[in-house]
Amino acid sequence: MPLEIDTLRYGADGEHSGIFALPGRGARPLPGIIVIHEAGGLDPATEDIARRFAAAGYAALAPDLFSLRGERPAALTRERVAELYAFANAVGMANLVDARSREQALAARPEAERARLGESIAAMFAAAVALDAHLPALVAAARHLRDDNPVTRGQKIGSVGFCMGGGLSALLACSVPDLGAAAIFYGVAPSEERVARIRCPVIGFYGALDARINAGIPGLVAAMQKHGKAFEYHVYEGAGHAFFNDYRASYDVRAARDAFVRVLAFFRQHLAG
């Protein structure tokens, strides 16, 4: 299917930006999906995912949460993040997260590369834990799709996020009362106080080997049940964190294939049904 793909500026004075992908043919308006990137920012993997949802019949907006008026900080430019991910693929994500293992791996790199990687890693980790700082851009994206964009105006809007974006997809469900549906891919769970504010159905996807993220699943399940929220989740044996990202060594084709089928069915039921 031919797609229309463009850079979109939205929010007050166009302060936020992202890519906007939609089917090139077919009736409009269309339901919208906000595609929320990992901790490395908007990258080719996230853009591919946005195109997949567009090919499935949605208008997909993938915001670049690290960009303000089209500019990213130096440590998180696309080139620097690509270098960081190449390093992570080489040493393994577990070694990137563990401080001692990370320092040992960095010590083997040339000085200039080590400095760049260290700066980018620090910036990425800081961005990944400051989830609330990214919420205004996502709330503005939901408002833009629901109220302003002629392709999606008046239609149901959903969200899907990965890693950092998975946690943000959950927080967006807590923050936007009329969000139509939210999908979480291996994202941290919101607090029970925030869960109580969710009004849309939520689906989660997790890798069984992702112990840090999975530690939050029981509490999320209990909070969703306590407050009468619709939540289903799937845990894939043998898969780890970032199993859906086919640009990374963590990619698991069987888990990714099943999860994509399920998330499409979920959005079909709650956004386009």
C-alpha positions in Angstrom: 0.0 0.0 0.0 1.3 3.5 -0.8 1.8 5.6 2.3 2.0 9.3 2.9 4.8 10.1 5.3 5.8 13.6 6.4 7.4 15.5 9.2 4.7 17.1 11.4 5.0 20.1 13.7 2.3 20.4 16.4 1.7 22.1 19.7 2.0 25.8 20.6 4.1 27.5 17.9 5.0 24.1 16.5 7.3 23.3 19.4 6.9 19.5 19.0 7.6 17.4 16.0 7.5 13.9 14.7 6.7 11.8 11.7 3.2 11.4 10.5 2.4 8.3 8.4 -1.0 7.4 6.9 -2.4 5.2 4.1 -2.2 6.9 0.7 -5.6 5.7 -0.3 -8.9 5.1 1.4 -11.6 7.0 3.1 -10.8 9.6 5.8 -10.9 10.5 8.6 -8.9 7.8 10.2 -8.4 6.6 13.8 -5.0 7.8 15.1 -2.2 6.0 17.0 0.6 7.8 18.8 3.8 5.7 18.5 6.2 6.4 21.4 9.8 5.6 21.0 12.4 3.9 23.2 14.9 5.8 25.4 17.1 6.5 22.4 14.6 8.8 20.8 12.8 8.7 17.4 14.8 6.3 15.3 14.4 4.1 12.2 12.9 1.3 14.2 10.2 3.5 15.6 9.6 5.1 12.2 9.2 1.5 10.7 6.6 0.7 13.4 4.7 3.9 12.6 4.7 2.9 8.9 3.4 -0.6 9.8 0.4 0.9 11.7 -0.2 3.3 8.7 -0.2 0.3 6.4 -2.8 -1.3 8.7 -5.2 1.6 8.1 -4.3 4.1 10.9 -2.8 7.6 11.0 0.3 7.1 13.0 2.1 10.0 14.7 5.6 9.2 16.1 6.7 12.2 18.2 10.4 12.9 18.7 10.3 13.6 22.4 13.9 14.7 22.5 13.4 17.4 19.9 12.3 21.0 20.7 11.4 23.1 17.7 13.2 20.5 15.6 16.5 20.5 17.5 17.9 17.7 19.6 20.6 17.9 22.3 24.0 17.0 21.0 24.3 13.9 23.1 21.1 12.5 21.6 21.4 13.2 17.9 20.5 10.4 15.6 24.2 9.8 14.9 25.1 9.6 18.5 22.2 7.3 19.4 23.1 5.0 16.5 26.6 4.8 17.9 25.3 4.1 21.3 23.0 1.3 20.1 25.9 -0.3 18.1 27.8 -0.3 21.3 24.9 -1.8 23.2 24.5 -4.5 20.6 28.2 -5.4 20.8 28.4 -5.6 24.6 24.8 -6.7 25.5 22.1 -4.6 27.1 22.7 -6.2 30.5 26.3 -5.0 30.4 25.1 -1.5 29.3 22.8 -1.2 32.3 25.2 -2.6 34.9 27.6 0.2 35.9 30.7 -1.9 36.4 30.3 -3.9 33.2 29.6 -0.7 31.3 32.7 1.0 32.5 34.8 -2.1 31.6 33.4 -2.2 28.1 33.9 1.6 27.7 37.5 1.3 28.9 38.3 -0.8 25.8 37.2 2.0 23.4 39.3 4.8 22.1 39.2 8.0 24.3 37.1 10.1 22.0 34.6 7.4 21.4 34.5 6.6 25.1 33.7 10.2 25.9 30.9 10.4 23.3 29.4 7.1 24.5 29.6 8.1 28.1 27.8 11.4 27.4 25.1 9.8 25.3 24.5 7.0 27.8 24.1 9.5 30.7 21.7 11.6 28.6 19.6 8.5 27.6 19.4 7.2 31.1 18.4 10.6 32.4 15.6 10.9 29.8 14.4 7.4 30.5 13.7 8.1 34.2 12.2 11.5 33.7 8.9 10.3 32.2 6.8 13.1 33.4 8.9 15.6 31.5 7.8 14.0 28.2 4.1 13.9 29.0 3.2 17.4 27.7 4.4 16.6 24.2 2.3 13.4 24.2 -0.8 15.1 25.6 -0.3 17.7 22.9 0.0 15.0 20.3 -3.3 13.4 21.4 -5.0 16.8 21.4 -3.7 17.6 17.9 -4.9 14.3 16.5 -8.3 14.4 18.2 -9.1 18.1 17.6 -6.9 19.7 15.0 -5.6 17.4 12.3 -8.2 17.0 9.5 -7.1 13.4 8.9 -8.0 12.2 12.4 -10.3 15.0 13.8 -13.1 13.5 15.9 -11.8 9.9 15.6 -10.6 7.6 18.4 -6.9 8.0 19.3 -4.8 5.3 20.9 -1.1 5.0 21.9 1.6 2.3 21.8 5.0 2.7 23.3 8.2 0.7 23.7 10.6 0.6 26.7 10.6 4.2 27.9 7.7 4.7 25.5 5.8 1.8 27.1 5.8 3.5 30.4 4.7 6.7 28.7 1.9 5.0 26.9 0.6 3.9 30.3 1.0 7.4 31.7 -0.8 8.9 28.7 -3.7 6.6 29.5 -3.7 8.0 33.0 -3.5 11.6 31.8 -5.9 11.8 28.8 -9.5 10.8 29.8 -10.7 10.2 26.3 -7.8 8.1 25.0 -9.3 5.2 23.2 -6.8 2.5 24.0 -3.2 2.1 25.2 -0.6 -0.6 24.5 2.5 -1.1 26.6 5.6 -2.9 25.3 7.9 -3.7 28.3 7.3 -0.3 30.0 7.4 0.5 33.7 4.1 0.4 35.5 2.4 3.6 36.7 1.5 4.1 40.4 -1.8 2.9 41.7 -2.9 6.5 42.2 -2.5 7.1 38.5 -4.0 3.8 37.5 -7.2 4.9 39.1 -7.5 7.6 36.5 -7.3 5.3 33.5 -10.5 5.1 31.4 -9.5 3.1 28.4 -8.6 -0.5 27.9 -4.9 -1.4 28.2 -2.8 -4.2 26.8 0.8 -5.1 27.8 3.5 -7.2 26.2 6.6 -8.4 28.1 9.6 -10.7 27.7 10.0 -13.3 30.3 13.7 -12.6 30.7 13.1 -8.9 31.5 13.2 -9.2 35.3 13.5 -5.5 36.1 10.3 -4.5 34.1 8.4 -7.7 35.0 8.8 -7.0 38.7 6.1 -4.3 38.3 3.5 -6.6 36.6 1.9 -8.0 39.7 1.4 -4.6 41.2 -0.1 -3.3 37.9 -2.4 -6.2 37.6 -3.6 -5.8 41.2 -4.1 -2.0 40.8 -6.0 -2.4 37.5 -8.3 -5.1 39.1 -8.8 -3.0 42.2 -10.0 0.0 40.2 -12.0 -2.0 37.7 -9.8 -1.3 34.7 -9.6 -3.4 31.5 -6.1 -4.9 31.3 -4.7 -7.9 29.5 -1.1 -8.8 29.2 1.2 -11.4 27.6 4.6 -12.6 28.7 6.8 -14.3 26.1 9.0 -17.1 27.2 12.6 -16.8 26.1 12.2 -13.2 25.1 13.9 -10.3 26.8 13.6 -6.5 26.9 13.1 -4.8 23.6 12.1 -8.0 21.9 10.0 -6.0 19.3 12.9 -3.9 18.1 14.3 -5.6 15.0 17.3 -3.2 14.8 18.7 -4.6 18.1 20.3 -7.9 19.2 17.4 -8.4 21.6 14.8 -8.9 18.7 12.7 -12.1 19.1 10.8 -12.8 15.9 8.3 -15.2 17.4 7.4 -12.9 20.3 7.3 -9.8 18.0 5.1 -11.6 15.4 2.5 -12.7 18.0 2.5 -9.3 19.8 1.9 -7.4 16.5 -1.0 -9.6 15.6 -2.5 -9.1 19.1 -1.9 -5.3 19.2 -3.6 -4.9 15.8 -6.6 -6.9 17.0 -6.7 -4.7 20.1 -6.7 -1.5 18.2 -9.2 -2.9 15.7 -11.6 -3.6 18.5 -11.1 -0.4 20.5 -10.2 2.3 17.9 -11.7 1.2 14.5 -14.5 -1.2 15.6 
